Amino acid sequence: MLTSLTTRFVGRLQARDPEAWFELWEIFGPVLQSQLRRWGRGRIGPETVQDLSQETLAALSNAIDRHDPSKGARFSTWLLAIAKHTLGGEMDRRMALKRGAGKPNASLDEAWMQRDGKLTPDREYEGMVFRAKVEAAIRRVERDADFLDFSIYRMRVFDSHAGKEVAESLGISEATVSRRLAKVRQMLQSQIREVVETFSFTREEYEEAARNGLVLNPNKSDDALFDEALAEVYHQQAELRRTLSTRGGPSG
């Protein structure tokens, strides 16, 4: 069953809202580029990968109104199916050009919508989709939080500085560091919950945060585990974006 957050976002896609399309690209573009690179196995260059990634999200925005949540497909599977279809179309086009004849793109096979369909995303891909959602939540909090508050969280959690060191560098007390740290943590938990719900089609996807150590209704004892899990995601995503940037896009 789709949440109200998902339904509203789908409505924006159906209305061809350019900001909704850009949000999809900003969050999942790196995932698609990495996945298309894996599939392409060196046969497609970085510019083509980026073009195909954008075509995938454009196709998703055009087809999302045909999604049937009762069939049990995950959001990640939806994204993967359209990416595979888009890449297949590009490969067909290239083969047709070699033969000197055009070939129309095949229609999108929607059998993948069923939970027991043939398309089964691997663990690496599923992890990338989940981390992309978490990264989107981090960016939202960085944008909305007080600059000093988020800087404290970044220094304490992402940069692994001790609370005393953070306090001394900013000229504040350790108690203030702890208080502001907790404030940003609560914002992050709220935003992660919202982003995960927006880009999830199944209960299984809603529960991914907890399975990855990001408990969103935590006790005080869960705070350290939450921070540790979030820092891991943050650094994995930073490395992914560095890789894409230094290679000019993922090429083989």
C-alpha positions as MATLAB code, in Angstrom:
seq = 'MLTSLTTRFVGRLQARDPEAWFELWEIFGPVLQSQLRRWGRGRIGPETVQDLSQETLAALSNAIDRHDPSKGARFSTWLLAIAKHTLGGEMDRRMALKRGAGKPNASLDEAWMQRDGKLTPDREYEGMVFRAKVEAAIRRVERDADFLDFSIYRMRVFDSHAGKEVAESLGISEATVSRRLAKVRQMLQSQIREVVETFSFTREEYEEAARNGLVLNPNKSDDALFDEALAEVYHQQAELRRTLSTRGGPSG';
ca = [
       0.000    0.000    0.000;
       1.364    3.430   -0.921;
       1.701    6.069    1.764;
       0.252    9.544    1.349;
       3.792   10.853    0.839;
       4.330    8.463   -2.062;
       0.932    9.246   -3.556;
       1.636   12.978   -3.488;
       5.018   12.500   -5.137;
       3.508   10.249   -7.807;
       0.927   12.964   -8.415;
       3.684   15.488   -8.995;
       5.316   13.166  -11.536;
       2.014   12.634  -13.306;
       1.590   16.411  -13.473;
       5.059   16.637  -15.098;
       6.387   18.753  -12.229;
      10.015   19.516  -13.239;
      11.077   19.834   -9.606;
       9.832   16.306   -8.895;
      11.787   14.985  -11.875;
      14.911   16.834  -10.729;
      14.486   15.406   -7.224;
      14.479   11.895   -8.674;
      17.626   12.649  -10.655;
      19.413   14.235   -7.707;
      18.663   11.285   -5.423;
      18.881    8.283   -7.740;
      20.990    9.523  -10.656;
      24.259    8.219   -9.153;
      22.648    4.833   -8.455;
      21.489    4.511  -12.040;
      24.829    5.605  -13.444;
      26.631    2.984  -11.380;
      24.139    0.270  -12.315;
      24.258    1.102  -16.026;
      28.029    1.042  -15.887;
      27.911   -2.470  -14.414;
      25.529   -3.628  -17.140;
      27.421   -1.874  -19.930;
      30.712   -3.644  -19.077;
      32.766   -1.017  -20.850;
      30.629   -0.922  -23.995;
      29.133    2.488  -23.224;
      30.957    5.662  -22.265;
      30.231    8.131  -19.457;
      28.191   10.528  -21.597;
      25.935    7.713  -22.777;
      25.559    6.427  -19.232;
      24.415    9.832  -18.043;
      21.997   10.179  -20.964;
      20.544    6.740  -20.278;
      20.208    7.523  -16.576;
      18.187   10.617  -17.390;
      16.102    8.684  -19.918;
      15.400    6.078  -17.231;
      14.012    8.674  -14.844;
      12.031   10.331  -17.623;
      10.528    6.918  -18.475;
       9.753    6.344  -14.814;
       7.911    9.645  -14.557;
       5.894    8.722  -17.651;
       5.042    5.198  -16.489;
       4.652    5.540  -12.744;
       0.875    5.934  -12.953;
       0.720    2.313  -14.169;
       2.309    1.001  -10.989;
       0.106   -1.495   -9.178;
       1.109   -1.706   -5.491;
      -1.077   -4.771   -4.974;
       1.398   -6.832   -7.016;
       4.142   -6.287   -4.454;
       6.981   -4.782   -6.511;
       9.469   -2.595   -4.658;
      10.303    0.965   -5.712;
      13.876   -0.193   -6.323;
      12.647   -2.948   -8.660;
      10.528   -0.433  -10.568;
      13.569    1.780  -11.055;
      15.767   -1.149  -12.079;
      13.272   -2.525  -14.597;
      12.998    0.781  -16.425;
      16.793    1.214  -16.378;
      17.233   -2.235  -17.891;
      14.616   -1.466  -20.546;
      16.322    1.837  -21.376;
      19.757    0.237  -21.707;
      18.294   -2.583  -23.805;
      16.829   -0.002  -26.155;
      20.229    1.649  -26.553;
      21.927   -1.694  -27.274;
      19.223   -2.557  -29.831;
      19.668    0.831  -31.500;
      23.415    0.320  -31.789;
      23.013   -3.144  -33.274;
      20.470   -1.786  -35.738;
      22.879    0.940  -36.829;
      25.571   -1.672  -37.429;
      23.128   -3.618  -39.609;
      22.090   -0.425  -41.382;
      18.460   -0.703  -40.403;
      16.283    0.893  -37.758;
      14.571   -1.071  -35.049;
      11.790    0.247  -32.804;
      12.291    0.014  -29.062;
      10.521   -2.863  -27.391;
       7.635   -2.025  -25.112;
       8.275   -2.104  -21.394;
       7.504   -5.563  -20.034;
       5.629   -4.975  -16.794;
       5.755   -8.574  -15.565;
       8.409   -7.350  -13.119;
       5.619   -5.726  -11.091;
       4.837   -9.073   -9.522;
       6.751   -9.992   -6.379;
       7.764  -13.308   -7.947;
       8.779  -11.709  -11.246;
      11.995  -12.543  -13.065;
      13.788   -9.303  -12.232;
      15.594   -9.753   -8.907;
      17.844   -6.840   -7.891;
      21.047   -7.868   -6.157;
      22.089   -6.813   -2.666;
      24.587   -4.240   -3.923;
      21.949   -2.420   -5.940;
      19.379   -2.534   -3.138;
      21.963   -1.101   -0.753;
      22.729    1.728   -3.149;
      19.052    2.665   -3.463;
      18.640    2.693    0.312;
      21.764    4.779    0.853;
      20.583    7.260   -1.785;
      17.408    7.809    0.244;
      19.393    8.378    3.431;
      21.757   10.783    1.681;
      18.753   12.775    0.452;
      17.528   13.089    4.046;
      20.975   14.284    5.177;
      20.981   16.975    2.474;
      17.543   18.168    3.546;
      18.608   18.494    7.159;
      21.834   20.261    6.179;
      19.698   22.742    4.241;
      17.086   23.278    6.954;
      19.061   23.035   10.194;
      20.874   25.867   11.926;
      24.355   26.099   10.407;
      26.131   25.713   13.747;
      23.936   22.796   14.777;
      24.651   20.830   11.597;
      28.351   21.731   11.776;
      28.469   20.221   15.257;
      26.818   17.028   14.019;
      29.173   16.845   11.045;
      32.257   17.312   13.200;
      31.112   14.946   15.923;
      29.646   12.145   13.767;
      30.875   12.384   10.187;
      34.381   13.633   11.044;
      34.668   11.529   14.258;
      35.855   14.307   16.555;
      35.404   13.908   20.311;
      32.786   16.046   22.007;
      35.426   17.889   24.008;
      37.398   18.659   20.851;
      34.298   20.027   19.110;
      33.409   22.159   22.116;
      36.902   23.644   22.345;
      37.131   24.371   18.624;
      33.795   26.220   18.650;
      34.167   27.872   22.038;
      31.084   26.281   23.569;
      30.431   23.806   26.361;
      30.264   20.050   25.925;
      26.684   20.196   27.197;
      25.813   22.554   24.338;
      27.458   20.186   21.873;
      25.379   17.286   23.202;
      22.159   19.288   23.125;
      22.632   20.509   19.565;
      23.792   17.086   18.451;
      20.552   15.573   19.739;
      18.503   18.244   17.954;
      20.057   17.455   14.573;
      19.774   13.722   15.187;
      16.032   14.092   15.704;
      15.745   16.090   12.480;
      17.655   13.382   10.623;
      15.450   10.619   11.996;
      12.347   12.523   10.902;
      13.682   13.232    7.424;
      14.917    9.690    6.865;
      11.464    8.411    7.772;
       9.871   10.843    5.299;
      12.226   10.097    2.403;
      12.049    6.331    2.904;
       8.255    6.464    2.971;
       8.142    8.635   -0.153;
      10.326    6.305   -2.222;
       9.025    2.960   -0.996;
       6.206    0.832   -2.358;
       6.300   -2.046    0.124;
       6.407   -2.632    3.877;
       9.730   -4.377    3.343;
      11.225   -1.137    2.072;
       9.797    0.892    4.954;
      11.652   -1.369    7.384;
      15.054   -1.070    5.684;
      16.197    1.766    7.929;
      15.912   -0.307   11.095;
      17.586   -3.293    9.408;
      20.522   -1.043    8.568;
      20.949    0.278   12.109;
      18.968    3.501   11.620;
      16.281    3.105   14.260;
      13.823    5.955   13.701;
      11.893    5.623   16.969;
      14.903    5.139   19.198;
      15.656    4.918   22.864;
      18.595    6.926   24.158;
      20.714    3.779   23.982;
      20.198    3.649   20.184;
      21.761    7.077   19.538;
      25.351    5.872   19.157;
      24.326    3.043   16.823;
      22.251    5.463   14.749;
      25.152    7.901   14.431;
      27.560    5.125   13.503;
      25.252    3.703   10.824;
      24.538    7.161    9.407;
      28.235    8.039    9.232;
      28.877    4.862    7.263;
      26.194    5.786    4.728;
      27.500    9.347    4.512;
      31.033    8.217    3.680;
      29.877    5.551    1.207;
      27.840    8.124   -0.690;
      30.667   10.639   -0.638;
      32.970    8.014   -2.145;
      30.392    7.131   -4.819;
      30.048   10.750   -5.888;
      33.842   11.224   -5.896;
      34.186    8.185   -8.130;
      31.600    9.458  -10.587;
      33.129   12.926  -10.579;
      36.747   11.858  -11.113;
      35.811    9.484  -13.914;
      33.540   11.999  -15.596;
      30.789    9.480  -15.068;
      31.057    5.701  -14.704;
      32.747    4.189  -17.696;
      34.217    0.742  -18.026;
];
